[in-house]
């Protein structure tokens, strides 16, 4: 049974279309846009905020020698935390009044963070 040239041309055309669509789909699978990274989870203090009540000694209620190494109980509780985590924990403690006194939040935060030789990250606001 011999094929006519029309039948061969039609088979060739069908195979060409199938092959090119398959190759096209494979190539497009590698061109997918990269997914956007997930937004960071809301920051929270990795420490028990109630333990930060020991930080009242750094607020001038007890004499603090300027330039002394950070050996207070407060700094020990905050040891190992990044600057942002320290600021977040102390902000949470101040706002929750864990320290037991009414404070000017920005001033108290600055005093506590610097007493443990940490810095408040640029743009961080205790809200």
N, C-alpha and C positions, 0 to 999 in steps of 0.2 A: 504494500500500500504506500504509494508515493504521496508526499505532501506537495501541495501546490505552493508556489511562491507567496501567494496571498496568505495562506495559512501559516507559513514560516515567518512571514513578516509580522503577522498578528501575535504569534507566540513570542517572538523576539521583543515586540513592543510591550506586551504584558509583563514579561520577565524583567525588562529594563525598568518599567514603572515600579514593580515590586522591589527590585534591588535598590533603586535610588531612594524610595521612601524608607526602606529599612536602614540604609546607611545614613540618611538624613536624621532619622529618629535617634540613632546611636550617637551621632555627632551632637545633636541638641541636648542630650542628657548630660553632656559634660559642660554645657554652657548655661546651666541653671544659675540664677542669681544666688549669691551667698546669703544665707539667712542672717537677719539682724541679731546681734547678741541680746540675750535677755536682760532686762533692766536689773540693776543690783537690788538685792533685797533691802528692805528698810533696815537702817543701822540700829543696833541695840547694844546695850552694855553687856559684855561677856562676863561680868562679875556680879555678885550679889550686891545690889545697891545698898542694902542695910549695913553691910560691912564698911561702907564709906563714912559711917558716923565717926570713925576714928580720925577723920580729916579735920575736925574742929580745932585740933592743936596747931594747925598750920594757918589759921585765920587770925592770928594775933591774940587769941585768947590765952595762949601759952607763949612765952618768949621764944622767938625764933631767931637764931643767929644767922644773919645774912651771909651767904657764901659757904655755909656749912654743908657737908654732904647730905644727900637725901636719905636719912636713916629713920624717918618717922614711920609709924605704923601705917599711915596713909599711903606713903610711897611704896611700902612693902606690898600693900593690897593691889596697887596699880602696876607693880613690877611686871615687865614682860608685855605690856600693852603698847600698841602704837599710839602716837600723839593724838590721832583722831579718836581712838577708843577711850583714851584717858579723858579727853575733853567731853566726850559723850557721856561717860559714866559720871563725871563730876557734875555736869549740867543736870543730869537726871536726879542726882542726889540733892542738889541745891533746890531744884524745882519741887521735889517731893518733900522738902523740908526734913530730910533724913538727918541732917546735921543738928536739928533742934533749935535753930536760930533763924531769924529773918535776915536775909542778906541781899545786897545789891548784886544781882546775878553776874553781870559782866566783870565786875571788880573781883568778886569772890572766885569766879572761875579762873581769872588771870592769876590771882595769888596762888591758888592751889596747884594749878598746872605748872607754874614756874618754880614753885617750891620743890617739886619733884623733878626738876630739870627737864621738863617737857615743854613743848610749845603748842600753842593753839594754831591749828592749820589755817592758812590764809583763807578768808571768806567764810569760816565757820561761825555760825551764830547760834547761841543757846536760846532756843525758842520753845 
